[in-house]
Amino acid sequence: MKKEIDIMEWNSDNLCSKTTKPEEYTQMVVWPGTMVEKGDEEKLAMFFKDDFGMEHDVIPMGCITTNPDKKDGKNVEGTGGRIDFLFLVHTEDIGRFAVPRLGYGMKWLEDVVSNRGHKIYPMKFQKELRAWITW
């Protein structure tokens, strides 16, 4: 029997909440092709502490599904539908996290935006991200 997955959905409320996004959390990260389930916060905390030696828990922002590519105004079959996980990293952990994250394919949000990679995400999501970064 297949397990029903309860994905941790993107929560735009976290972007503007001072209790959820303390000033010390200055870096948003995109982890392409990674789905996180609701209730996995403790597992995430252990993963980042064990694999990256982080001293602060990351703040999960949730998962977002990519749009399909477009060609001549039409969706390209077989594209889109990838789930990406976004989270915040504490400023004090950026140094110990910056290089090792590359081995996992994790990207800084501003790098995704500067490479115009944000265009694969739904427009509503792009608008919500503008609260975090401008382009």
C-alpha positions in Angstrom: 0.0 0.0 0.0 1.3 3.4 -1.0 1.9 6.0 1.7 0.0 9.3 1.2 2.4 12.2 1.2 1.5 15.3 3.1 3.8 17.8 1.5 5.0 20.9 3.4 3.4 23.6 1.2 4.9 27.0 0.6 3.7 29.4 3.3 4.0 33.0 2.1 3.0 34.2 5.6 6.5 33.2 6.8 8.0 35.9 4.5 6.7 38.8 6.5 6.4 37.4 10.0 8.9 38.7 12.5 8.4 35.7 14.7 9.0 33.2 11.9 11.7 35.2 10.1 14.0 36.8 12.7 16.5 39.3 11.4 19.3 36.8 11.9 17.9 34.6 9.1 19.2 36.5 6.0 19.7 33.8 3.4 16.9 32.0 1.5 17.9 28.7 -0.1 16.3 26.7 -3.0 16.8 23.0 -2.9 15.6 21.8 -6.4 13.9 18.4 -6.7 13.4 18.1 -2.9 10.1 17.4 -1.3 9.7 17.8 2.5 6.7 16.5 4.4 4.7 18.3 7.0 6.0 17.4 10.5 9.6 16.8 9.3 11.0 19.9 11.0 12.9 17.8 13.6 14.4 15.5 10.9 15.4 18.6 8.9 17.1 20.1 12.0 19.1 16.9 12.6 20.1 16.6 8.9 21.4 20.2 8.8 23.2 19.8 12.1 24.7 16.4 11.2 25.6 17.1 7.5 26.6 20.8 7.7 27.5 21.3 11.4 24.9 24.1 11.6 24.4 25.7 15.0 20.9 27.1 14.3 17.9 25.3 12.9 16.9 26.3 9.3 13.4 27.8 9.0 11.4 25.8 6.4 9.5 28.0 4.0 7.9 25.0 2.2 7.7 23.4 -1.2 6.7 24.9 -4.5 6.0 23.1 -7.8 7.6 24.4 -11.0 5.7 25.3 -14.1 6.2 23.6 -17.4 8.5 25.2 -19.9 6.9 27.2 -22.7 7.6 27.1 -26.4 5.6 29.3 -28.8 3.2 30.0 -25.9 2.4 26.4 -25.3 3.5 24.1 -22.5 6.4 21.7 -23.3 5.4 18.2 -22.5 7.5 16.4 -19.9 8.6 19.7 -18.2 7.5 21.3 -15.0 6.1 19.5 -12.0 9.4 19.4 -10.1 9.0 20.1 -6.4 11.6 22.5 -4.8 12.0 23.1 -1.1 12.9 26.6 0.2 14.3 27.4 3.6 16.1 30.2 5.5 19.6 29.9 6.9 20.8 31.8 10.0 23.5 34.4 9.2 26.0 32.7 11.6 25.7 29.4 9.7 26.2 30.8 6.1 30.0 30.3 6.3 29.8 26.6 7.3 27.0 25.9 4.8 28.0 27.9 1.7 30.4 25.4 0.1 29.0 22.0 1.2 25.5 22.9 0.0 26.7 22.8 -3.6 27.2 19.0 -3.3 23.4 18.8 -2.7 22.5 21.1 -5.5 21.2 23.8 -3.1 21.2 27.4 -4.5 20.9 30.8 -3.0 17.6 32.4 -3.9 19.3 35.5 -5.3 21.4 33.3 -7.7 18.2 31.6 -8.9 16.7 35.0 -9.5 19.8 36.5 -11.1 19.9 33.6 -13.6 16.2 34.2 -14.3 15.4 30.7 -12.9 12.5 32.2 -10.9 10.5 32.2 -14.1 9.8 28.5 -13.7 7.7 29.2 -10.6 4.0 30.2 -10.6 3.4 34.0 -10.9 1.7 34.1 -7.4 4.9 32.7 -5.9 7.1 35.1 -7.8 5.1 38.0 -6.5 5.4 36.7 -2.9 9.1 36.3 -3.3 9.4 40.0 -4.0 8.9 40.6 -0.3 12.3 38.8 0.2 14.3 39.9 -2.9 13.7 42.4 -5.7 14.4 41.8 -9.4 
